[in-house]
Amino acid sequence: MWTKIRIAGYFLLAGLQLAAQSPKWELVWSDKFNYKGLPDSAKWNYDTRGNTYGWGNNEKQWYTEANPRNAYVDKGTLKITARNEETSGKAYSSARLTTKNKGDWKYCKVSVRAKLPEGRGTWPAIWMMPTQSPYGQWPNGGEIDIMEHVGFDPDTVLSTVHTGRYNHMKGTQVGKRRYLPTATSRFHVYTLEWEAEELRSYVDGDLYFTFKNEHTDSGAWPFDQPFHLILNLAIGGGLGGQKGIDDTLFPHVFEIDYVKVYQQK
């Protein structure tokens, strides 16, 4: 009898240890897009401040504000739409939505279910930037690219981080590519888990990129401050425009089924 109790107790303790090691995520913010009209203004902003200078990246679109032709919720999804139409001196219109000062988190899990556009010149992204940026301007404040996709490489998605030490201006950015042949034909769940020790990126629950905290300085790990979420569909630019833009395929739609943000209990 004593042996059986001891064995049962052992397994109970082992189970408790495993549970303690697994993070418990609690939903703190979401948009399931179960309404019709413009994106919920209590949750989303329109970011337009970089339109005049191409966002420092030679992007070709003009991001509009509260224009249902570029950002609209209908039939259960948010549709960020890029159009081949002259807008404020740019050849294309699109939308860039942020949660800045409406959804800002330090350490969190972000899950976005989305279907990506297909066509040379498109550049949709799900990413995060610092809300206050106490370490200075980009790249010192950090950037977390949960998902990027370019139309000329339709069967691949990317997850990347940028910091003062690791960024594409120096050719030292850190990230991974993930083969995903149905990225433009089906919805997939793109997830970030961000903790004090590391960042982890997943597609449909499959872990494919990890970036660890080196415990050196903010140049390597500025990810100890609140960040906000960004959803956008760029046209052209330093990454998306590397092989030109096919004007015959517009409009392009970046379709989002839901956005969910969790934090640990």
Protein Blocks (a to p, Z undefined) as FASTA:
>chain_A
ZZmmmmmmmmmmmmmmmmmmpccdddfbdcehiagddddfklbccdfklmmnononopab
dcdehiaklocceehiacdddddddeehiabdcddddfehkaccehiaddddddddedeh
iacddddddfklpnopcfklopadfbacdfklmmbccdddddfklcfklopaccdddddf
klmmpccdddddddfkbccddeehiafbdcddehlafmlmmclcccdddddddeejjklm
mnopafklpccddddfbdcddddZZ
